[in-house]
Amino acid sequence: MFTSVLMIEQPLSATDVDFVTGLHDDALSFVVLMRPRGDEDRLLRAMDDVALGELEQAVHEADEPEGEEAQRPAALALEHSLRRLREAGCEAVGQLIDGHPLDLLRSVVEQTHADEVIVLTAPHLVEEFFHRDWASRARHKVGVPVLKLYAHADEETEGETQEQG
């Protein structure tokens, strides 16, 4: 069985599931690590929104739950993502990231003997430019290949998480 540790920031869309499950022909097992929104990243997210021309999103950045308030939406997003992976025929377990993401990532890779890490994220132009994004930083910490992919949103996912939140 091929094991991937999958770091995510939002619920997996159908496109995301198709993409990550289509990367390998082997039977797949995923360990999903969901990172709740942190208020320490607010400025970087707003700068990314502006750089991507998403001014409306930048204006409403402060309206999104962060810190403790982000725990419940993150838990719902994690459960949604695990369900989608299982429906696609994969083994999937997961947890919320509590603390420093790279420390947890390294620990999970070692404990599960993972074959790779996939960081599935929205574009973070500022962090990527300075190689401070999670994928770039993880490459120096985990000892397995790290693949960075950009997450997709689909209307079904957005509707489900809004109803549950």
Secondary structure as GFF3:
##gff-version 3
##sequence-region A 1 165
A	DSSP	beta_strand	2	8	.	.	.	ID=ss1
A	DSSP	alpha_helix	14	21	.	.	.	ID=ss2
A	DSSP	beta_strand	28	34	.	.	.	ID=ss3
A	DSSP	three_ten_helix	39	41	.	.	.	ID=ss4
A	DSSP	alpha_helix	42	51	.	.	.	ID=ss5
A	DSSP	alpha_helix	55	59	.	.	.	ID=ss6
A	DSSP	three_ten_helix	61	63	.	.	.	ID=ss7
A	DSSP	three_ten_helix	67	70	.	.	.	ID=ss8
A	DSSP	alpha_helix	71	87	.	.	.	ID=ss9
A	DSSP	beta_strand	91	96	.	.	.	ID=ss10
A	DSSP	alpha_helix	101	112	.	.	.	ID=ss11
A	DSSP	beta_strand	116	121	.	.	.	ID=ss12
A	DSSP	alpha_helix	125	129	.	.	.	ID=ss13
A	DSSP	alpha_helix	134	138	.	.	.	ID=ss14
A	DSSP	beta_strand	146	150	.	.	.	ID=ss15
A	DSSP	alpha_helix	155	164	.	.	.	ID=ss16
###
